[in-house]
Every structure is written in structure tokens, then in C-alpha cells.
Amino acid sequence: MTVSTGPQPENDKDDILLTAGVRYFEASGVTGNFEYSKRLTRADYDEDRISLTVRIDF
């Protein structure tokens, strides 16, 4: 479909979200979390996401 604003993306409703991560726990109260996500099989859309969380109890 073409409109006055230019070509529009396809109506692509299916995708796959792939996520992998690591969690770290220590007895002294330090915890951490690292995750990476990638969305696959979309025609006009790319998504990569990185998440890092650190917690320190003192």
C-alpha cells in the first residue's frame, strides 16, 4: 500500500522473541542480571535489546 507519506510496512503479525541471560547471586548481597533479546521473522522490523541490572546491599 502506498500513501502520500510513502510506503507502509507489511501487516506482519507473527514473530519469535529469543532471549538468553545470566543471573548472579552472592551471599554478601551482590546480585546481577544480564539479558539479551532478539526479535526474529519480522518483515520490516528489527529489535535487539540488552538489559543489565546490578544490586548491592550495604
C-alpha positions as CSV (number, residue, x, y, z in Angstrom):
1,M,0.0,0.0,0.0
2,T,1.4,3.4,-0.9
3,V,0.1,6.7,0.7
4,S,1.2,10.3,0.5
5,T,3.7,9.7,3.4
6,G,5.4,6.9,1.5
7,P,5.4,3.1,1.6
8,Q,3.9,1.5,4.7
9,P,5.2,-1.7,6.4
10,E,3.6,-5.0,5.8
11,N,0.9,-6.3,8.2
12,D,3.2,-8.9,9.7
13,K,1.7,-10.2,12.9
14,D,3.9,-13.2,13.6
15,D,7.4,-13.2,15.2
16,I,9.7,-15.0,17.5
17,L,11.3,-13.4,20.6
18,L,14.6,-15.2,21.5
19,T,16.0,-14.3,25.0
20,A,19.1,-15.5,26.8
21,G,20.6,-14.3,30.1
22,V,22.7,-14.9,33.2
23,R,21.8,-14.3,36.8
24,Y,24.4,-14.0,39.6
25,F,23.8,-14.2,43.3
26,E,26.4,-13.8,46.1
27,A,26.0,-14.3,49.8
28,S,27.4,-10.9,50.6
29,G,24.3,-9.2,49.0
30,V,25.6,-8.6,45.5
31,T,23.2,-9.7,42.7
32,G,23.2,-9.1,39.0
33,N,21.2,-9.9,35.9
34,F,22.2,-9.7,32.2
35,E,19.8,-10.4,29.3
36,Y,19.9,-10.2,25.6
37,S,16.8,-10.4,23.4
38,K,16.3,-10.5,19.6
39,R,13.0,-10.5,17.7
40,L,13.1,-12.7,14.6
41,T,11.0,-13.3,11.4
42,R,9.5,-9.8,11.1
43,A,9.5,-8.4,7.5
44,D,10.0,-4.7,8.2
45,Y,11.2,-4.6,11.9
46,D,14.4,-5.3,13.8
47,E,14.7,-5.4,17.5
48,D,17.7,-6.1,19.7
49,R,17.5,-5.5,23.5
50,I,20.2,-5.6,26.2
51,S,19.3,-5.4,29.9
52,L,21.8,-5.2,32.8
53,T,20.7,-4.9,36.5
54,V,23.1,-4.8,39.5
55,R,22.1,-4.6,43.1
56,I,24.4,-4.2,46.1
57,D,23.2,-4.3,49.7
58,F,25.3,-2.3,52.2
